[in-house]
Amino acid sequence: METVGRTPTNPSGDGPKRVRGRLRRGGRASASMADVARLAGVSSQTVSRVSNGYAGVNEETRRQVLAAMKELGYRPNSAARALKRGEFRTIGVITFTLSTTGNVRTLEAIATSAAAEGYAVTLLPVAMPTQDEVRGAFSRLEELAVDAVIVIMEVHLLDAATVTLPPHVQVVVVDSDAGDRYTVVDTDQHSGSRIAVRHLLDLGHRTVWHLGGPEGSFAAQRRSDAWRFALEEAGRTVPPLVRGDWSAESGYRVGLELAAQQECTAVFAANDQMALGLLRALHERGRRVPEDVSVIGFDDIPEASSFLPPLTTLHQDFAEVGRLCVQAVLRKMRQVGPERGTTLVPTRLVERASTAGPPDGGGGGG
């Protein structure tokens, strides 16, 4: 750590003025790192550490260097730094949509964790879930010079031989069943869904209906598979599966159908947004929650505690998913971790006011 005084040392006595004058005479467009070092009275190494955001420089020195950079109009050469380090310190993220809670919160967590490690994030949305779009996204990220890619999408598109990954770019996949083909980070969807079903059964409900997510979604499929498994494991009747599209509107639409099923006393919704629509539908049809019907969601979005009634749900730790994604790509870049495999982040039940025992202890729907 280097500490200097406020006035740069210069034997000729005209250090700062001479540097400024020399830079401005003849219309020179840019300053060098050495010029910044002379003006700030520090070494070029200290200027490098400040421009790269490294720790170990005291705050007074950092301010002096930044002031010198601003005065001289110095802009670090990111391309040259990347060539010297052998990396661009940028992580690419590919996703199909930012309309779902999971994708948005995972992306936010990735960006936060990447920034803490000194990396930027380049987001590349893919308009359509096709082979050509995915291949084009990887090609575009290669042109944008990223060190690694985190993929938040249906991984079966990556399994096709026609999709080629950029050379030397490491890939981590979020929310998929890619198995051993990729490095995967995911919420423990199966365990969380079983916890949801068991919670309702333990309250006395004979069975649990499921408002599932869209077909083709790995998360929706895992949650519906776990719902079915938990009921069969307990020897309970498995009601017909009904699906929404993750939105509150679809939850409301399907909720009107469920509200007409008098034997339906407990519903596990595959996400909180659909649970919100379901609550509205039950209310409009005169089915009280939780007195007549218990409802449990999945995600624990910030608004869940403000639903009417406050929603019992499974909490997903999106911050941990994002952190583990960034750590995984850094380990792969540094070749200090496993190349493939799945890391699961546990969920936890958050009990609020939307679940209770069945009406009159009956449970309905044997």
Beta strands, then each sheet from edge to edge (+ up, - down):
strand 1: 90-95
strand 2: 120-125
strand 3: 148-152
strand 4: 170-174
strand 5: 183-187
strand 6: 209-212
strand 7: 242-243
strand 8: 266-269
strand 9: 294-299
strand 10: 312-315
strand 11: 341-345
strand 12: 348-350
sheet 1: 2+ 1+ 3+ 4+ 5+ 11+
sheet 2: 7+ 6+ 8+ 9+ 10+ 12-
end
